[in-house]
């Protein structure tokens, strides 16, 4: 009787230790976001916060799109790119518009180009054309980099 009790206690303890190790050593679902974009001094902090909130959405969407492109998950590509396409854009400045007046016209041109590039990515995914998907995704990322440069410097590179 005592030996059965010892075996049950040892096996229960062993299972508890294994469960604890599995919980402690499980992979984290958190992905390191990487470096943050610098904040341009010429734009006031309040305006930067508004713009940054819009850019943060792209920072959340782009990794999902990238992974879907890399593994040729055409449905995932269409879904992720579609979310980017559906994002509301910053409106071009009108007289007296303080926030958008801080951004140069080239920023808004690139914002329009971004929508066009995202649409091309969606179309390439819909056609399941991996070569076109690769090319259109490359064009999309070039547009992102150009837009970030304009945001940071206030002029085209």
N, C-alpha and C positions, 0 to 999 in steps of 0.2 A: 504494500500500500504506500509506504514511504517512497519507494523508488518510482512509482507511477507519478506521485505528486511532484517529485523532483524533475522528472522528465517533462511534465506539463509546464512547470515553472520555467525551466530552461528554454523550452521551445517557445513559450509565450514571450519571454524576455528577448530571445533571438529575433522573433518576428517584430517586436516593438522596436528593436535597434535597427532592423532593416527598413522599417517604415520611416523612422526618424532620419536615417541617412538618405533615403529617397527624397524626402521632403526638403532636406537641407541642400542636397546636391542637384536638385532639378534645374534645368536650364532656365535662365531668366528670360522673360518675354519682353524685357526692355531692350530696345536697340539704342545704342549711343547715337545721338543726333549729329554729333560732329560740331565743328566750329560755327559760331553765330556770325552773321554778316555784320560788318562794322556799321556804325551809325553816322551818317553824314552830318557834319557840324552845321551846315548851311540850312538844314531843316530843323525847325523848333521841336523840342521833345514831344509835345502833345501831338503834333502832326506825324512825327516818326512813329508814335505808338499806333496811330490809326493805320498807317501804311504797313507797319510791321505785322499787325494782326492779319491783314490780307496775305502777306507774304508767308506767314506761318502756316496757313492752310496749304500753300504750295509745298512747303517743307514737309508737311505730313503726307501729301499726296504723291510726291515724286518718288520716294523710295518704293512705294507699292507698285507704281507704274514701272519703275526700273526692274524690279524683280519679276514682274509679269512679262516684260519684254524679254529679259534674259532667258527665262525658262519657256518661252514661246507659249504662254498661257493667253491665247488670243481673246478669250472671253474676259479674263482678268484685265487685259490691256484695255479692251473696249470699255469696261466698267470704270477703271481708274482714270483713263483719259476723259471719259464722259463726265466724270465728276469735276475734273479740271475745267472742261469746256463750259459746264454749267455754273461755274463760280461767277458771281457778279463782278463786273469790272469797275475800276475807278473811272468816273466820268471826266471827260475833258473839261478843262477850266472854263468857266463863264465869268463875266465881269463880276468882280467882288468875291470870287470863290477863293478863299484863303488857302485851303488845303491843297487842292489840285493845282493851284497857281504856282506852287512851290516846285512842281515837277516840270521838266522841259517837255516840249511836244514829242521829242523822240521817244520818251518813256511811253507815251500813249500809242505811238505807232508800233512799238515793240509789244505792247499789251495786245493790240489787235493782231499782230503777227503770231503771238503766242496762241491765241484762239484758233487761228488758221492752221498752225502747226499741229495743235492737239487734234483738230478735226482730221488732218491727214493721217495721224497715228491711228485714230479710230477706224478710218477707212481701210488702212493697210491691215489692221487686225481683222476687220470684217471679211476681207478677201483672203485672209490667212496667207499673206504674202510676206515671208520672213525677210527677204532682201529689202523690200519696200519698207517694212516695219523698222528694220535696222536703220535705214537711211532717214526715214521721217523722224525717228526718235533722236537721231544725231542732230538733225535740223532743229528739233525742239530744244535740245539742251544748248545749242549755240544761241538760240534766241534768249533763253534764260540768262546765260552769261552776259550777253550784250545788254539786256535790260538791267541786270544788277550793276553793271559798270556805269550805265547812265544814271541810275539811282544814286550811286555812291559819289560820282564825280560831277553830275549835272550836265554832262555833255557826252556825245558819242565817242567811242574809242577810236 
